[in-house]
């Protein structure tokens, strides 16, 4: 009997041990399964930031009452004058802001015919930008403006400040160089104190032009070549453009340092970047000139504004020195004749 009890007891103990072993194995298996599931599940991905569709762009006027987004030209500074302070009445632009004065001017070519320059000066016009020459848009011939000599001499004799422009249809750097050399030849000996402008334009007459397929890189390179040659002879160089041409043809970053003249008829200057000359009308009227004439103004910072800018530059320079010490800067195109 005691034998049977002992056998039974051993069997019970064995069964309990087996059950405990099974429970332990089941628990271990459950832990392994859970761990494996956790490892196999992909981690939740970081949310992808939404790209800014306007990054690298600036909103500008389209010249027709609306706005558009264009690539930002980081080398140029935004226009600083208050556009709401401008007005245009009776062919005269005015500015009521205190940070600049407007100098009244015109731009002319042989299209204006013979000009009474003294009458122009007496009417309050202080400067003229005169076309010296042009390249034809069909065959590409170079031409001097037939009235350039008469105009430049008349304007200077009447006491006007004079700048010039060349109407370009260059399709290469080499052609731009040819235009610059002709310009330098034509202006030699005259007191040209305002810039010499490169005026490349698209022909919008519906006629085929040799410049129809010229790309923006070529136009920009031609402009830079023209201006560098002009500057090499001691003249100030500049570029004339209208809004669409400036924003969508030129690489504005490469025009840094050039005087900018913008053709943008209206009541205020709409070009986003700093510019010195604004052509505000194609249909002005001035004593001494028969018919329409292009009207322009030149922005001249007031003395207080210029002084503030100089003081700001001096403060920046002083700060830099201190830091170093502690730790140890249009004329439209015309067909060939």
SELUMKE-720357 format. One record per residue (C-alpha): x, y negated, z; residue in one letter. Coordinates in steps of 0.05 Angstrom, whole numbers. Layout:
% SELUMKE-720357
<node><east>X</east><north>Y</north><up>Z</up><type>a</type></node>
...
//
This chain:
% SELUMKE-720357
<node><east>0</east><north>0</north><up>0</up><type>x</type></node>
<node><east>56</east><north>-48</north><up>18</up><type>x</type></node>
<node><east>88</east><north>-30</north><up>-47</up><type>x</type></node>
<node><east>26</east><north>-50</north><up>-86</up><type>x</type></node>
<node><east>22</east><north>-115</north><up>-49</up><type>x</type></node>
<node><east>95</east><north>-131</north><up>-64</up><type>x</type></node>
<node><east>86</east><north>-116</north><up>-138</up><type>x</type></node>
<node><east>24</east><north>-158</north><up>-141</up><type>x</type></node>
<node><east>60</east><north>-216</north><up>-106</up><type>x</type></node>
<node><east>118</east><north>-212</north><up>-154</up><type>x</type></node>
<node><east>71</east><north>-213</north><up>-213</up><type>x</type></node>
<node><east>34</east><north>-273</north><up>-186</up><type>x</type></node>
<node><east>100</east><north>-310</north><up>-174</up><type>x</type></node>
<node><east>123</east><north>-292</north><up>-244</up><type>x</type></node>
<node><east>58</east><north>-317</north><up>-273</up><type>x</type></node>
<node><east>63</east><north>-383</north><up>-235</up><type>x</type></node>
<node><east>135</east><north>-392</north><up>-259</up><type>x</type></node>
<node><east>113</east><north>-378</north><up>-331</up><type>x</type></node>
<node><east>56</east><north>-428</north><up>-325</up><type>x</type></node>
<node><east>103</east><north>-481</north><up>-296</up><type>x</type></node>
<node><east>153</east><north>-468</north><up>-352</up><type>x</type></node>
<node><east>98</east><north>-475</north><up>-404</up><type>x</type></node>
<node><east>74</east><north>-540</north><up>-372</up><type>x</type></node>
<node><east>145</east><north>-568</north><up>-372</up><type>x</type></node>
<node><east>157</east><north>-548</north><up>-444</up><type>x</type></node>
<node><east>90</east><north>-579</north><up>-464</up><type>x</type></node>
<node><east>108</east><north>-644</north><up>-430</up><type>x</type></node>
<node><east>176</east><north>-646</north><up>-462</up><type>x</type></node>
<node><east>146</east><north>-631</north><up>-530</up><type>x</type></node>
<node><east>94</east><north>-686</north><up>-521</up><type>x</type></node>
<node><east>149</east><north>-737</north><up>-503</up><type>x</type></node>
<node><east>189</east><north>-716</north><up>-565</up><type>x</type></node>
<node><east>128</east><north>-722</north><up>-610</up><type>x</type></node>
<node><east>111</east><north>-792</north><up>-584</up><type>x</type></node>
<node><east>183</east><north>-815</north><up>-590</up><type>x</type></node>
<node><east>187</east><north>-789</north><up>-661</up><type>x</type></node>
<node><east>123</east><north>-824</north><up>-680</up><type>x</type></node>
<node><east>149</east><north>-889</north><up>-651</up><type>x</type></node>
<node><east>213</east><north>-884</north><up>-690</up><type>x</type></node>
<node><east>178</east><north>-867</north><up>-755</up><type>x</type></node>
<node><east>129</east><north>-925</north><up>-751</up><type>x</type></node>
<node><east>157</east><north>-986</north><up>-789</up><type>x</type></node>
<node><east>167</east><north>-1049</north><up>-747</up><type>x</type></node>
<node><east>119</east><north>-1105</north><up>-762</up><type>x</type></node>
<node><east>151</east><north>-1151</north><up>-814</up><type>x</type></node>
<node><east>165</east><north>-1223</north><up>-797</up><type>x</type></node>
<node><east>115</east><north>-1268</north><up>-833</up><type>x</type></node>
<node><east>146</east><north>-1299</north><up>-896</up><type>x</type></node>
<node><east>145</east><north>-1375</north><up>-891</up><type>x</type></node>
<node><east>103</east><north>-1408</north><up>-945</up><type>x</type></node>
<node><east>148</east><north>-1443</north><up>-996</up><type>x</type></node>
<node><east>139</east><north>-1518</north><up>-1002</up><type>x</type></node>
<node><east>117</east><north>-1529</north><up>-1075</up><type>x</type></node>
<node><east>142</east><north>-1601</north><up>-1072</up><type>x</type></node>
<node><east>211</east><north>-1587</north><up>-1044</up><type>x</type></node>
<node><east>262</east><north>-1627</north><up>-1084</up><type>x</type></node>
<node><east>208</east><north>-1669</north><up>-1116</up><type>x</type></node>
<node><east>184</east><north>-1741</north><up>-1106</up><type>x</type></node>
<node><east>116</east><north>-1770</north><up>-1122</up><type>x</type></node>
<node><east>120</east><north>-1827</north><up>-1171</up><type>x</type></node>
<node><east>74</east><north>-1871</north><up>-1213</up><type>x</type></node>
<node><east>59</east><north>-1844</north><up>-1283</up><type>x</type></node>
<node><east>51</east><north>-1914</north><up>-1311</up><type>x</type></node>
<node><east>-22</east><north>-1902</north><up>-1327</up><type>x</type></node>
<node><east>-54</east><north>-1912</north><up>-1259</up><type>x</type></node>
<node><east>-39</east><north>-1842</north><up>-1233</up><type>x</type></node>
<node><east>18</east><north>-1805</north><up>-1200</up><type>x</type></node>
<node><east>62</east><north>-1746</north><up>-1216</up><type>x</type></node>
<node><east>116</east><north>-1704</north><up>-1183</up><type>x</type></node>
<node><east>186</east><north>-1706</north><up>-1212</up><type>x</type></node>
<node><east>255</east><north>-1680</north><up>-1193</up><type>x</type></node>
<node><east>288</east><north>-1723</north><up>-1141</up><type>x</type></node>
<node><east>351</east><north>-1760</north><up>-1162</up><type>x</type></node>
<node><east>391</east><north>-1757</north><up>-1097</up><type>x</type></node>
<node><east>447</east><north>-1803</north><up>-1122</up><type>x</type></node>
<node><east>398</east><north>-1862</north><up>-1132</up><type>x</type></node>
<node><east>363</east><north>-1902</north><up>-1078</up><type>x</type></node>
<node><east>288</east><north>-1917</north><up>-1077</up><type>x</type></node>
<node><east>265</east><north>-1986</north><up>-1099</up><type>x</type></node>
<node><east>267</east><north>-2030</north><up>-1038</up><type>x</type></node>
<node><east>222</east><north>-2089</north><up>-1057</up><type>x</type></node>
<node><east>149</east><north>-2093</north><up>-1036</up><type>x</type></node>
<node><east>109</east><north>-2077</north><up>-1100</up><type>x</type></node>
<node><east>46</east><north>-2108</north><up>-1069</up><type>x</type></node>
<node><east>81</east><north>-2176</north><up>-1069</up><type>x</type></node>
<node><east>87</east><north>-2179</north><up>-1145</up><type>x</type></node>
<node><east>39</east><north>-2214</north><up>-1193</up><type>x</type></node>
<node><east>39</east><north>-2230</north><up>-1267</up><type>x</type></node>
<node><east>1</east><north>-2290</north><up>-1294</up><type>x</type></node>
<node><east>8</east><north>-2329</north><up>-1359</up><type>x</type></node>
<node><east>69</east><north>-2289</north><up>-1382</up><type>x</type></node>
<node><east>105</east><north>-2302</north><up>-1317</up><type>x</type></node>
<node><east>122</east><north>-2252</north><up>-1262</up><type>x</type></node>
<node><east>124</east><north>-2276</north><up>-1190</up><type>x</type></node>
<node><east>145</east><north>-2245</north><up>-1123</up><type>x</type></node>
<node><east>122</east><north>-2270</north><up>-1056</up><type>x</type></node>
<node><east>167</east><north>-2225</north><up>-1014</up><type>x</type></node>
<node><east>224</east><north>-2259</north><up>-978</up><type>x</type></node>
<node><east>278</east><north>-2208</north><up>-994</up><type>x</type></node>
<node><east>290</east><north>-2226</north><up>-1068</up><type>x</type></node>
<node><east>281</east><north>-2279</north><up>-1120</up><type>x</type></node>
<node><east>261</east><north>-2269</north><up>-1193</up><type>x</type></node>
<node><east>301</east><north>-2298</north><up>-1250</up><type>x</type></node>
<node><east>259</east><north>-2306</north><up>-1313</up><type>x</type></node>
<node><east>285</east><north>-2278</north><up>-1379</up><type>x</type></node>
<node><east>268</east><north>-2249</north><up>-1448</up><type>x</type></node>
<node><east>296</east><north>-2197</north><up>-1495</up><type>x</type></node>
<node><east>298</east><north>-2210</north><up>-1570</up><type>x</type></node>
<node><east>321</east><north>-2185</north><up>-1637</up><type>x</type></node>
<node><east>315</east><north>-2206</north><up>-1710</up><type>x</type></node>
<node><east>241</east><north>-2190</north><up>-1704</up><type>x</type></node>
<node><east>229</east><north>-2256</north><up>-1668</up><type>x</type></node>
<node><east>257</east><north>-2295</north><up>-1727</up><type>x</type></node>
<node><east>293</east><north>-2361</north><up>-1717</up><type>x</type></node>
<node><east>289</east><north>-2384</north><up>-1644</up><type>x</type></node>
<node><east>292</east><north>-2454</north><up>-1616</up><type>x</type></node>
<node><east>336</east><north>-2437</north><up>-1557</up><type>x</type></node>
<node><east>335</east><north>-2505</north><up>-1525</up><type>x</type></node>
<node><east>259</east><north>-2501</north><up>-1522</up><type>x</type></node>
<node><east>265</east><north>-2432</north><up>-1491</up><type>x</type></node>
<node><east>311</east><north>-2459</north><up>-1438</up><type>x</type></node>
<node><east>266</east><north>-2519</north><up>-1425</up><type>x</type></node>
<node><east>208</east><north>-2470</north><up>-1414</up><type>x</type></node>
<node><east>244</east><north>-2441</north><up>-1353</up><type>x</type></node>
<node><east>277</east><north>-2380</north><up>-1385</up><type>x</type></node>
<node><east>345</east><north>-2370</north><up>-1353</up><type>x</type></node>
<node><east>372</east><north>-2308</north><up>-1388</up><type>x</type></node>
<node><east>366</east><north>-2269</north><up>-1453</up><type>x</type></node>
<node><east>383</east><north>-2197</north><up>-1470</up><type>x</type></node>
<node><east>397</east><north>-2198</north><up>-1545</up><type>x</type></node>
<node><east>400</east><north>-2139</north><up>-1592</up><type>x</type></node>
<node><east>468</east><north>-2136</north><up>-1625</up><type>x</type></node>
<node><east>457</east><north>-2075</north><up>-1669</up><type>x</type></node>
<node><east>419</east><north>-2010</north><up>-1682</up><type>x</type></node>
<node><east>424</east><north>-1941</north><up>-1712</up><type>x</type></node>
<node><east>372</east><north>-1917</north><up>-1762</up><type>x</type></node>
<node><east>328</east><north>-1860</north><up>-1740</up><type>x</type></node>
<node><east>324</east><north>-1824</north><up>-1807</up><type>x</type></node>
<node><east>393</east><north>-1827</north><up>-1837</up><type>x</type></node>
<node><east>433</east><north>-1850</north><up>-1777</up><type>x</type></node>
<node><east>467</east><north>-1911</north><up>-1809</up><type>x</type></node>
<node><east>497</east><north>-1964</north><up>-1763</up><type>x</type></node>
<node><east>473</east><north>-2036</north><up>-1771</up><type>x</type></node>
<node><east>486</east><north>-2104</north><up>-1739</up><type>x</type></node>
<node><east>424</east><north>-2144</north><up>-1721</up><type>x</type></node>
<node><east>420</east><north>-2197</north><up>-1775</up><type>x</type></node>
<node><east>406</east><north>-2253</north><up>-1725</up><type>x</type></node>
<node><east>453</east><north>-2232</north><up>-1669</up><type>x</type></node>
<node><east>506</east><north>-2284</north><up>-1681</up><type>x</type></node>
<node><east>454</east><north>-2340</north><up>-1688</up><type>x</type></node>
<node><east>417</east><north>-2316</north><up>-1625</up><type>x</type></node>
<node><east>478</east><north>-2307</north><up>-1580</up><type>x</type></node>
<node><east>508</east><north>-2373</north><up>-1599</up><type>x</type></node>
<node><east>441</east><north>-2409</north><up>-1592</up><type>x</type></node>
<node><east>426</east><north>-2379</north><up>-1524</up><type>x</type></node>
<node><east>495</east><north>-2394</north><up>-1496</up><type>x</type></node>
<node><east>493</east><north>-2466</north><up>-1523</up><type>x</type></node>
<node><east>426</east><north>-2476</north><up>-1487</up><type>x</type></node>
<node><east>457</east><north>-2453</north><up>-1421</up><type>x</type></node>
<node><east>425</east><north>-2384</north><up>-1416</up><type>x</type></node>
<node><east>461</east><north>-2325</north><up>-1386</up><type>x</type></node>
<node><east>467</east><north>-2271</north><up>-1439</up><type>x</type></node>
<node><east>466</east><north>-2195</north><up>-1441</up><type>x</type></node>
<node><east>461</east><north>-2150</north><up>-1501</up><type>x</type></node>
<node><east>432</east><north>-2083</north><up>-1520</up><type>x</type></node>
<node><east>444</east><north>-2033</north><up>-1575</up><type>x</type></node>
<node><east>385</east><north>-1992</north><up>-1601</up><type>x</type></node>
<node><east>414</east><north>-1922</north><up>-1603</up><type>x</type></node>
<node><east>393</east><north>-1861</north><up>-1641</up><type>x</type></node>
<node><east>456</east><north>-1822</north><up>-1624</up><type>x</type></node>
<node><east>452</east><north>-1746</north><up>-1629</up><type>x</type></node>
<node><east>520</east><north>-1734</north><up>-1600</up><type>x</type></node>
<node><east>574</east><north>-1763</north><up>-1555</up><type>x</type></node>
<node><east>614</east><north>-1780</north><up>-1618</up><type>x</type></node>
<node><east>557</east><north>-1822</north><up>-1646</up><type>x</type></node>
<node><east>549</east><north>-1858</north><up>-1579</up><type>x</type></node>
<node><east>622</east><north>-1875</north><up>-1582</up><type>x</type></node>
<node><east>613</east><north>-1904</north><up>-1652</up><type>x</type></node>
<node><east>556</east><north>-1947</north><up>-1626</up><type>x</type></node>
<node><east>597</east><north>-1972</north><up>-1568</up><type>x</type></node>
<node><east>655</east><north>-1991</north><up>-1613</up><type>x</type></node>
<node><east>609</east><north>-2030</north><up>-1660</up><type>x</type></node>
<node><east>578</east><north>-2065</north><up>-1600</up><type>x</type></node>
<node><east>646</east><north>-2085</north><up>-1573</up><type>x</type></node>
<node><east>665</east><north>-2112</north><up>-1642</up><type>x</type></node>
<node><east>601</east><north>-2153</north><up>-1646</up><type>x</type></node>
<node><east>605</east><north>-2184</north><up>-1577</up><type>x</type></node>
<node><east>680</east><north>-2198</north><up>-1579</up><type>x</type></node>
<node><east>693</east><north>-2271</north><up>-1563</up><type>x</type></node>
<node><east>625</east><north>-2287</north><up>-1532</up><type>x</type></node>
<node><east>612</east><north>-2302</north><up>-1459</up><type>x</type></node>
<node><east>571</east><north>-2240</north><up>-1443</up><type>x</type></node>
<node><east>560</east><north>-2244</north><up>-1367</up><type>x</type></node>
<node><east>500</east><north>-2197</north><up>-1361</up><type>x</type></node>
<node><east>504</east><north>-2122</north><up>-1376</up><type>x</type></node>
<node><east>512</east><north>-2089</north><up>-1443</up><type>x</type></node>
<node><east>455</east><north>-2039</north><up>-1447</up><type>x</type></node>
<node><east>448</east><north>-1971</north><up>-1481</up><type>x</type></node>
<node><east>377</east><north>-1967</north><up>-1508</up><type>x</type></node>
<node><east>361</east><north>-1897</north><up>-1533</up><type>x</type></node>
<node><east>288</east><north>-1885</north><up>-1548</up><type>x</type></node>
<node><east>243</east><north>-1832</north><up>-1577</up><type>x</type></node>
<node><east>210</east><north>-1851</north><up>-1642</up><type>x</type></node>
<node><east>134</east><north>-1851</north><up>-1633</up><type>x</type></node>
<node><east>113</east><north>-1873</north><up>-1703</up><type>x</type></node>
<node><east>93</east><north>-1803</north><up>-1726</up><type>x</type></node>
<node><east>150</east><north>-1804</north><up>-1776</up><type>x</type></node>
<node><east>205</east><north>-1751</north><up>-1773</up><type>x</type></node>
<node><east>267</east><north>-1775</north><up>-1736</up><type>x</type></node>
<node><east>336</east><north>-1744</north><up>-1732</up><type>x</type></node>
<node><east>331</east><north>-1750</north><up>-1656</up><type>x</type></node>
<node><east>266</east><north>-1710</north><up>-1650</up><type>x</type></node>
<node><east>301</east><north>-1648</north><up>-1622</up><type>x</type></node>
<node><east>356</east><north>-1680</north><up>-1582</up><type>x</type></node>
<node><east>355</east><north>-1654</north><up>-1510</up><type>x</type></node>
<node><east>362</east><north>-1693</north><up>-1446</up><type>x</type></node>
<node><east>432</east><north>-1669</north><up>-1431</up><type>x</type></node>
<node><east>457</east><north>-1697</north><up>-1498</up><type>x</type></node>
<node><east>421</east><north>-1764</north><up>-1487</up><type>x</type></node>
<node><east>451</east><north>-1770</north><up>-1417</up><type>x</type></node>
<node><east>521</east><north>-1752</north><up>-1441</up><type>x</type></node>
<node><east>514</east><north>-1803</north><up>-1498</up><type>x</type></node>
<node><east>493</east><north>-1857</north><up>-1449</up><type>x</type></node>
<node><east>551</east><north>-1843</north><up>-1403</up><type>x</type></node>
<node><east>600</east><north>-1844</north><up>-1461</up><type>x</type></node>
<node><east>573</east><north>-1910</north><up>-1487</up><type>x</type></node>
<node><east>575</east><north>-1942</north><up>-1419</up><type>x</type></node>
<node><east>645</east><north>-1918</north><up>-1402</up><type>x</type></node>
<node><east>672</east><north>-1948</north><up>-1466</up><type>x</type></node>
<node><east>637</east><north>-2014</north><up>-1452</up><type>x</type></node>
<node><east>664</east><north>-2016</north><up>-1381</up><type>x</type></node>
<node><east>734</east><north>-2000</north><up>-1404</up><type>x</type></node>
<node><east>734</east><north>-2068</north><up>-1439</up><type>x</type></node>
<node><east>713</east><north>-2105</north><up>-1376</up><type>x</type></node>
<node><east>639</east><north>-2112</north><up>-1388</up><type>x</type></node>
<node><east>583</east><north>-2089</north><up>-1341</up><type>x</type></node>
<node><east>545</east><north>-2031</north><up>-1372</up><type>x</type></node>
<node><east>472</east><north>-2011</north><up>-1364</up><type>x</type></node>
<node><east>417</east><north>-1967</north><up>-1390</up><type>x</type></node>
<node><east>347</east><north>-1986</north><up>-1414</up><type>x</type></node>
<node><east>291</east><north>-1935</north><up>-1407</up><type>x</type></node>
<node><east>216</east><north>-1931</north><up>-1399</up><type>x</type></node>
<node><east>186</east><north>-1888</north><up>-1344</up><type>x</type></node>
<node><east>175</east><north>-1823</north><up>-1382</up><type>x</type></node>
<node><east>244</east><north>-1826</north><up>-1413</up><type>x</type></node>
<node><east>277</east><north>-1840</north><up>-1346</up><type>x</type></node>
<node><east>241</east><north>-1784</north><up>-1309</up><type>x</type></node>
<node><east>239</east><north>-1729</north><up>-1362</up><type>x</type></node>
<node><east>297</east><north>-1741</north><up>-1410</up><type>x</type></node>
<node><east>354</east><north>-1772</north><up>-1370</up><type>x</type></node>
<node><east>391</east><north>-1736</north><up>-1315</up><type>x</type></node>
<node><east>385</east><north>-1796</north><up>-1268</up><type>x</type></node>
<node><east>439</east><north>-1770</north><up>-1221</up><type>x</type></node>
<node><east>491</east><north>-1782</north><up>-1275</up><type>x</type></node>
<node><east>470</east><north>-1855</north><up>-1283</up><type>x</type></node>
<node><east>494</east><north>-1873</north><up>-1213</up><type>x</type></node>
<node><east>532</east><north>-1940</north><up>-1215</up><type>x</type></node>
<node><east>499</east><north>-1964</north><up>-1280</up><type>x</type></node>
<node><east>453</east><north>-2025</north><up>-1282</up><type>x</type></node>
<node><east>383</east><north>-2000</north><up>-1296</up><type>x</type></node>
<node><east>333</east><north>-2039</north><up>-1338</up><type>x</type></node>
<node><east>263</east><north>-2010</north><up>-1338</up><type>x</type></node>
<node><east>210</east><north>-2023</north><up>-1391</up><type>x</type></node>
<node><east>144</east><north>-2018</north><up>-1354</up><type>x</type></node>
<node><east>91</east><north>-2069</north><up>-1374</up><type>x</type></node>
<node><east>43</east><north>-2085</north><up>-1317</up><type>x</type></node>
<node><east>33</east><north>-2127</north><up>-1255</up><type>x</type></node>
<node><east>87</east><north>-2095</north><up>-1212</up><type>x</type></node>
<node><east>149</east><north>-2052</north><up>-1223</up><type>x</type></node>
<node><east>130</east><north>-1978</north><up>-1218</up><type>x</type></node>
<node><east>198</east><north>-1945</north><up>-1226</up><type>x</type></node>
<node><east>212</east><north>-1905</north><up>-1163</up><type>x</type></node>
<node><east>287</east><north>-1920</north><up>-1160</up><type>x</type></node>
<node><east>327</east><north>-1984</north><up>-1151</up><type>x</type></node>
<node><east>334</east><north>-2025</north><up>-1215</up><type>x</type></node>
<node><east>358</east><north>-2095</north><up>-1229</up><type>x</type></node>
<node><east>318</east><north>-2114</north><up>-1292</up><type>x</type></node>
<node><east>244</east><north>-2104</north><up>-1304</up><type>x</type></node>
<node><east>212</east><north>-2113</north><up>-1372</up><type>x</type></node>
<node><east>140</east><north>-2129</north><up>-1352</up><type>x</type></node>
<node><east>108</east><north>-2150</north><up>-1418</up><type>x</type></node>
<node><east>114</east><north>-2136</north><up>-1493</up><type>x</type></node>
<node><east>67</east><north>-2193</north><up>-1511</up><type>x</type></node>
<node><east>93</east><north>-2254</north><up>-1475</up><type>x</type></node>
<node><east>91</east><north>-2325</north><up>-1501</up><type>x</type></node>
<node><east>149</east><north>-2374</north><up>-1495</up><type>x</type></node>
<node><east>160</east><north>-2443</north><up>-1525</up><type>x</type></node>
<node><east>211</east><north>-2440</north><up>-1581</up><type>x</type></node>
<node><east>190</east><north>-2370</north><up>-1605</up><type>x</type></node>
<node><east>134</east><north>-2356</north><up>-1654</up><type>x</type></node>
<node><east>92</east><north>-2295</north><up>-1638</up><type>x</type></node>
<node><east>100</east><north>-2244</north><up>-1582</up><type>x</type></node>
<node><east>164</east><north>-2235</north><up>-1543</up><type>x</type></node>
<node><east>185</east><north>-2185</north><up>-1490</up><type>x</type></node>
<node><east>187</east><north>-2215</north><up>-1420</up><type>x</type></node>
<node><east>237</east><north>-2194</north><up>-1366</up><type>x</type></node>
<node><east>258</east><north>-2212</north><up>-1296</up><type>x</type></node>
<node><east>322</east><north>-2199</north><up>-1258</up><type>x</type></node>
<node><east>318</east><north>-2184</north><up>-1183</up><type>x</type></node>
<node><east>367</east><north>-2225</north><up>-1142</up><type>x</type></node>
<node><east>370</east><north>-2208</north><up>-1067</up><type>x</type></node>
<node><east>362</east><north>-2269</north><up>-1022</up><type>x</type></node>
<node><east>423</east><north>-2293</north><up>-983</up><type>x</type></node>
<node><east>394</east><north>-2268</north><up>-918</up><type>x</type></node>
<node><east>382</east><north>-2199</north><up>-947</up><type>x</type></node>
<node><east>452</east><north>-2196</north><up>-976</up><type>x</type></node>
<node><east>481</east><north>-2218</north><up>-909</up><type>x</type></node>
<node><east>442</east><north>-2165</north><up>-872</up><type>x</type></node>
<node><east>467</east><north>-2112</north><up>-920</up><type>x</type></node>
<node><east>539</east><north>-2135</north><up>-911</up><type>x</type></node>
<node><east>531</east><north>-2136</north><up>-836</up><type>x</type></node>
<node><east>503</east><north>-2066</north><up>-838</up><type>x</type></node>
<node><east>563</east><north>-2042</north><up>-878</up><type>x</type></node>
<node><east>610</east><north>-2076</north><up>-829</up><type>x</type></node>
<node><east>576</east><north>-2043</north><up>-770</up><type>x</type></node>
<node><east>581</east><north>-1975</north><up>-803</up><type>x</type></node>
<node><east>655</east><north>-1986</north><up>-817</up><type>x</type></node>
<node><east>667</east><north>-2009</north><up>-745</up><type>x</type></node>
<node><east>631</east><north>-1947</north><up>-718</up><type>x</type></node>
<node><east>674</east><north>-1903</north><up>-762</up><type>x</type></node>
<node><east>737</east><north>-1936</north><up>-737</up><type>x</type></node>
<node><east>714</east><north>-1928</north><up>-665</up><type>x</type></node>
<node><east>698</east><north>-1854</north><up>-677</up><type>x</type></node>
<node><east>767</east><north>-1843</north><up>-706</up><type>x</type></node>
<node><east>800</east><north>-1877</north><up>-646</up><type>x</type></node>
<node><east>761</east><north>-1835</north><up>-595</up><type>x</type></node>
<node><east>772</east><north>-1769</north><up>-631</up><type>x</type></node>
<node><east>847</east><north>-1778</north><up>-646</up><type>x</type></node>
<node><east>653</east><north>-1867</north><up>-898</up><type>x</type></node>
<node><east>260</east><north>-2052</north><up>-1517</up><type>x</type></node>
<node><east>252</east><north>-2062</north><up>-1568</up><type>x</type></node>
<node><east>218</east><north>-2005</north><up>-1606</up><type>x</type></node>
<node><east>257</east><north>-1969</north><up>-1660</up><type>x</type></node>
<node><east>256</east><north>-1992</north><up>-1731</up><type>x</type></node>
<node><east>265</east><north>-1956</north><up>-1797</up><type>x</type></node>
<node><east>330</east><north>-1963</north><up>-1834</up><type>x</type></node>
<node><east>331</east><north>-2017</north><up>-1888</up><type>x</type></node>
//
